[in-house]
Every structure is written in structure tokens, then in C-alpha cells.
Amino acid sequence: MVILTCRGVFNGLSHPQVISGEITLDQAFDQFLKNFNDRNSQGKINKMEWDNFYAAVSYSIYNDEHFVSCVKTVWKL
């Protein structure tokens, strides 16, 4: 099973609640991972969780090229 860690890529410094001091960077990271169904807060997601998340996202994007562009932009690839 492939496990993906995102902490080295994730930057929560511009998260509105981090800026206001309501939450910490670690809390913002935990919220981010919950989008991928990291329900047990282990700080990691597996490839299936990653694939399921992006399968759902892809439904709202009108073509493959735009989807690839969005993913590259978000992950700075």
C-alpha cells in the first residue's frame, strides 16, 4: 500500500484561521487531510484515499487538460 505524506508540501500560512490565530498550522494540516478522509488523524493518506478525492474533484472540471493544470498548480508540480 502506498502512503502519501503531504506535510512537506502543505503550506497553511495563508489559511484565514491560521492568520487570525484561531487555529495552528498543525490544526490546518489536520483539516486539510480530512478532505482526503484521514478520519483517524494519522497524518497520512493512502493512494486509494488520494484517488477517491481527485475522482470526486474531477467531476467538476470540464476537461482533462484543465484538471491536470489545476493539480499541477495546487501541488506546484
C-alpha positions in Angstrom: 0.0 0.0 0.0 1.3 3.4 -1.0 1.2 6.0 1.8 1.4 9.7 0.9 2.6 12.4 3.2 1.9 16.0 2.4 3.3 17.9 5.3 6.4 18.9 3.3 4.2 20.4 0.5 1.3 21.8 2.6 1.6 25.5 3.4 -1.2 26.7 5.7 0.3 30.2 6.4 -2.4 31.8 4.3 -5.3 29.9 5.8 -7.6 32.6 7.2 -8.0 30.8 10.6 -4.2 30.5 10.9 -3.8 34.2 10.1 -6.4 35.1 12.7 -4.8 32.9 15.3 -7.9 30.7 15.7 -6.1 27.5 14.7 -2.5 26.4 14.5 -0.7 25.2 11.4 -0.9 21.7 12.6 -4.7 22.1 13.0 -5.0 23.5 9.5 -3.0 20.5 8.2 -5.3 18.1 10.0 -8.3 19.8 8.5 -6.7 19.5 5.0 -6.1 15.8 5.5 -9.7 15.2 6.5 -10.6 16.2 2.9 -8.9 13.0 1.9 -10.7 11.0 4.6 -7.9 10.9 7.1 -10.6 10.4 9.7 -8.2 8.9 12.3 -5.8 11.8 12.1 -2.8 9.6 11.4 -1.3 12.4 9.2 -1.1 10.3 6.2 -3.3 9.3 3.3 -3.1 6.2 1.2 -3.2 6.1 -2.6 -6.9 5.0 -2.6 -7.9 8.0 -0.5 -5.9 10.2 -2.9 -7.5 8.7 -5.9 -11.0 8.9 -4.5 -10.6 12.5 -3.6 -9.4 13.5 -7.0 -12.0 11.4 -8.7 -14.7 13.4 -7.0 -12.9 16.7 -7.8 -12.5 15.7 -11.5 -16.3 15.6 -11.9 -16.5 19.4 -11.6 -13.7 20.1 -14.1 -14.7 20.4 -17.7 -11.8 18.7 -19.4 -8.7 16.6 -18.7 -6.2 19.4 -19.6 -7.8 21.8 -17.1 -7.8 19.1 -14.4 -4.1 18.4 -15.0 -3.4 22.1 -14.9 -5.3 22.5 -11.6 -3.5 19.6 -9.9 -0.1 20.9 -11.1 -0.8 24.4 -9.8 -2.1 23.3 -6.4 0.8 20.9 -5.8 3.4 23.2 -7.6 4.5 20.4 -10.0 
